Amino acid sequence: MSVYVDTKYRIKRNEEYDDNMRYIVQDLKIVQSMSELLVACALIGFNNTAYVEFDKNTQDGVLMQFFTQRHYDLMDLIAYAHKKSQSVLKDNEKYKIFESYANGGFPIFVKCLEINLEQPEKNDRLAILKRYYSLLLSGGFLK
């Protein structure tokens, strides 16, 4: 169970990826929500040591209320594994770590699912969903 949750914090996204993330959630509907996409990308980023900080973030971060207890626990796990110190679990630094792994994991997510962001009309949603579930079941997002 998560030790500390700042309910007023908003999980940020890299402004550079914002439109593409919205496309994946709202148009392709590969995941049900932005929070689910961020968690998937953070896990992929962590598992591939893709920690990428960003300076320019979106204005409308994702409210903590849209994340589940399991998501909070995963945020804690990622932060602890990154820092190797329990102290990170008690402040907002853990969210910055999570955001950086999600940022690093997003391009890997797109590549693994073969999502064409340059020509979205060429995307076959069903084929992308099949790749997504296949990769989830096989652990294919892991190194």
N, C-alpha and C positions, 0 to 999 in steps of 0.2 A: 504494500500500500504506500502510495506517495506520501512523503514526509511533509512537503510544503507545496502548496498550489496558490499562486497569485491569481485570483479570479479576475483581476482587472487587466492583466497582461494580455497582449494580443500577439500571437505568433506571426512574425513577419515573413514576407516572401520577397525574393529578389524582383525588383521592378522589371528587369530584363525578361524574366520568365512568366510574368503575371498573365499576359494574354494567352500564352500557350497552356498554362495551368487551367485557366478558366475554360478554354476550349476542351481540354481533356475531361474536366468535370461536367461542364454544362452541355456541350454538344456531343462528344463521344460517349459520355456517361460510362467511362471505364470504372470509375469509383463513384460512390454515392455523394461524397462531399469533399470540400477542400481539405478538411482536417484529415480525412482518410488518405488523400493523395500525399499530404505532407508527411504523415507517419510512414507510408510506404517508401517515399523518397528518402527520408531520414534513415530508415533501416538499410536501404540499399546503399546510401552514402556511407554509413558506418561500416557495413560489411565490405565495402570496397575502398576503405580509407580515403574517401572523397570528402574531405572537410574543406569547404570553400566559403570563406566569409564574404560578405557583400556590403557595400556602402549605401547603395540606393535601394530602399525598400518601398513596397506599396504603402499607400496611405491607410488602407483598410486591412489591418492584420486580422487573423482569425481569432475570435473570442475564445477564451479557455472553456466556456460552457459547451462548445461544440466538440470538445474532445471527451473521451470516456475515461473512466478510471484506468482501464488497461493502457490507454494512450499515455496518461500521466506516468504510469509505471514504466512504460517504454522510454519516455523522456528521461526519467531518473536513471534507468539502466544505461542508456547511451551516455548521459553526462558523467555518471560514475566511471564507466569503462574508459571514457576519454580522459578524465582528470585523475582517476585513481585516488580520489579523496572523497570522503562522505560529506565534507563541508559544502561541496557544490550543490548538494541536494536541498540546501536550506536557503538558496537565493536565486535570483533571476538569471544568473549566469548559465544555469542548466538550459534555459530556453534559447539563449544565444548559441549554445553548442548544438542543440537540436536543429535550429534554423540553418546553421552552417552545414550540417550533414544533409539536411533536406535539400539545400541549394546544390550541394555537390552530387547528390543522388539523382536529381531530376534529369540531367542529360543521360544518365545511365538508364533510367526508367524508360525514357523516350526511345533510346537506341535498342534496348532489349525487346521492346514491344513493337519495334519497327513502325513508329508513328511518324507519318510524313507531315511535318509542321510547315513545310514550304508550300506544299500542294495538298491542303486538307481534303479537298474533294476526292482525292485518290485513296483516302483511308477506307478500309473495310472494317467497320466496327466489330462485326462478328469475329473476323480473323484476329483482330487485336485482343478482343476478350478471351478468345481461346488461348492465345499466347500468354496473356496475363495469368489465367488460371493454371495453365500448364507450368509456367515459371514458379508460381506460388507453391504448387504441389511438389515440384521437383527440387525446390530450393535453388533454382537457377539464377536467382538474383545474387546468390552468395558467390564469393570468389571461387 
